[in-house]
Amino acid sequence: MAHPNPARLCGAQPHKRPRSAWKRFTAAQPNELWQADVTHWQLADNTPAEILNLLDDHSRVAPASLARPTITGPDVTDTFTSAFARWGTPAAVLNDNGAIFTATPRRGERSALQVLLGTLGVKHLTSRPYHPQTCGKIERFHQTLKKYLRAQPPAATIDQLQHQLDEFLVYYNTIRPHRALSRHTPIQAFNARPKAFPSGYQIPPHFRVRHDRIDAAGVITIRYNSRLHHIGLSKHLRGSRVIVLINDLDIRVLDQHTGTLIRKLTLDPTRDYQPRGVKCGNSPENRLEV
């Protein structure tokens, strides 16, 4: 027997706003804001793949769509750099908190993308964790892209998938009418108004100050171009708090309490571990590199 009042079976949720209360945001100019995100796909043999998509918030133009087995930090910076050359540099970029986009939640570091955008004066925005609505336009773009891919023969390789993505971008940007654009194509909307441009503060590349603690192995870690590097110091200093001054590849490690220089080095980006370059031994001159 049906309950006479089904609404009583559900508890009241006054903290949830109705959909009618949501505010829709759209950038006023092309290149005022780009959104970026990674979505997942499978090749014909079920091998997983990842797709990096960029989207202009105002016009819905998709500047780039890149297929890789796994999207890496260098993939992101290369894709953005190529897109800037083709479509112009946006005033701001919005993405989620993925490690390939931002390293700020991870001990205050900066990813390669953050450095690239900062040196160009592009404002970098991140969405709230577990709040995909902030990047809703590119989430919707993922759906449109996947609907197109499902209608194609399954790609057997990453190169074949990339070819399908390239064909889709031409169709999506220049042929397919968009409902949110009064049935105009994204390229028509992109060309209809003056373009925004970066106006933010331009940061020096890879300049930052970090506070850290030397671990049990006598090592600290830093991230350069989204790659983690281990800096060898000394097991005799394990547990010590240090200040790390990073100016691109030039790194200096100071004792936080005394200001004493513990180590200075030029980072080798091709190596994970940065050795101290001293011989084994117990003499004081072999314990620290100055």
Buried (B, 14 or more C-beta within 10 A) or exposed (E): EEEEEEEEEEEEEEEEEEEEEEEEEEBEBBBBBBBBBBBEBEBEEEEEBBBBBBBBBBBBBBBBBBBBEEBBBBBBBBBBEEBBEEBBBBBBBBBBBBBBBBBBEEEEBBBBBBBBBBEBBBBBBBBEEEEEEBBBBBBEBBEBBBEBBEEEEBBEBBEBBBBBBEEBBEEBBEEBEBEBBEEBBBBBBBEEBEBBBBEBEEBEEBBBEBEBEBBEEBBBBBBBBBBEBBBBBBEEBBEBEBBBBBEEEEBBBBBBEEEEBBBEBEBEEEEEEBEBEBEEEEEEEEBBBE
